[in-house]
Amino acid sequence: MTQICLKGPAIRAADPWVPSRDGMHQLLSEEDRSRLAVIASIVRFKKGAEIYHESDRADAVFNIVSGVVKAYRCGLDGKEHVAAFLFPEDVFGLAREGRYANSVAALTPVTAYRIPVVALRSHLAADAKVEFHIIAKLCHELRQAQHHAFLLASRRTLPKLTMFLQMLEQLQSANGDAANEIYVPMDRSDIADYIGTTLAAVSRAFRALTTRGILQSRDRRHVKVIDRGAFEKLAAPRGAMPSVRC
């Protein structure tokens, strides 16, 4: 079993005001993380667990240590609309008028820091540097939301799926993980909800990418890009795609 090192909350992002070729990096110092650990507690969720529901009272924010979650909303027809996938060192707990704006569920087993909102607000009021880094992280999340909107603007499932896989690959690379394969932790139904299409269309698109020799699948969670040129051409059908992690 992989050991998880708990040094305190951590947020990884690219500083939006500083040019960088290294992509994302850890924004908090060891001292910052230790201070936040004092006001945080460790929580764990099983795969499939609902962490909170839309409109619940927003009394805490969460910082992922390990695992992947999805943030989503349910439409009037009961269908889920996935707004974001969140990974280690991401923060979630977006609120509107004191209530959570989305529902959040664990896609894998998740370990996270839970930070009470009252304690966090007091901490940020006394520590301008950490407050600035939180703002930088929120700017990063805004860019992710813009990327999601760009992805949804593509009408065809094949380029939308390829853009999504490219996003996962760039995320792995920015985090310093081996990128010889793309790890896909979410189910295809969640991918369909995220890119705005159907499960059947996503399954057909995966088969098409494999049949064309663009991708090779080891299993449903791991794919490898075989034809890089074709992959990148599909991922940017209207020209250059915005950078995901810069």
Secondary structure by P-SEA (a helix, b strand, c coil): cbbbbcccbbbbbccccccccccccccccaaaaaaaaaabbbbbbccccccccccccccbbbbbcbbbbbbbccccccbbbbcccccccccccccccccccbbbbbccbbbbbbbbaaaaaaaaaacaaaaaaaaaaaaaaaaaaaaaaaaaacccaaaaaaaaaaaaaaaaaaacccccbbbbcccaaaaaaaacccaaaaaaaaaaaaaacccccccccccccccaaaaaaaaccccccccccc
